[in-house]
């Protein structure tokens, strides 16, 4: 049996283009792992079983896809302990699926090579390939083109999830983005992002990254303004929301902001992890 911590992610930037003919949107997003983690255990079994979280679909789909690609029967037992909030824009389901793929692949007599594992992961969800390997990354295309980034890691993160913030689905947020006429300035925004990343050396430089293009469509919660008023040097929606993050230079400031924001919903203090 192998047991691992499975980190969530935040989107330090998320730029979205207009809807393509295939129905997808071109994106450019900066993905950073954080130390708010699920726990996942995997062992070989007589069949495929995912326990501990009745709502799982991605881990099961990922392992079925891995078995099909490897030409074997799916014979794994997985136990999930969920700590990452569900449907919040923090990538918990994708992270769990990626962790299961990596661990299960190690049990195979003939392991899938990294590039084939990425293909399997991409078929499960846009964020899944990001979680296969460590380090912050720039994801482009529909999330399948990944580039390693060297980003500063010495800061603190306050995550906030308002109790009344409910996301029907990421698809609904993107549909609202289209209704609002978003995406027309994507090439210019992409150039802005490239320039900001090229000059990003210190944690405070992260403040220059472009804001999340989906924030308005997701319904940017008031807690983002509360975090800025509490000395966050950046605050934004993560992914398609509804979770909001604030970035702080000092741990003490992050904890003070967290105490101030608890009246507005669930709050966590986290740090970036590689």
Buried (B, 14 or more C-beta within 10 A) or exposed (E): EEEBBBBBBBBBBBBBBBBEEEEBBBBBBBBBBBBBBBBBBBBEEEEBBBEBBEEBEBBBBBBEBBBEBBEBEBBBBBBBBBBBBEBBBBBBBBBBBBBBBBBBBEBBEEEBEEEBBBBBBBEBBBBBBBBBBEBBBBBBEBBBEBEEBEBBEEBBBBBBBBEEBEBEEBEEBBBBBBEEEBBEEBEEBBEBBEEBBEEBEEBBBBBBBBBBBBBBBBBBBEBBEBBBEBBBBBBBBBBBBBBBBBBBBEEEBBBBBBEBBEEBBBBBBBBBBE
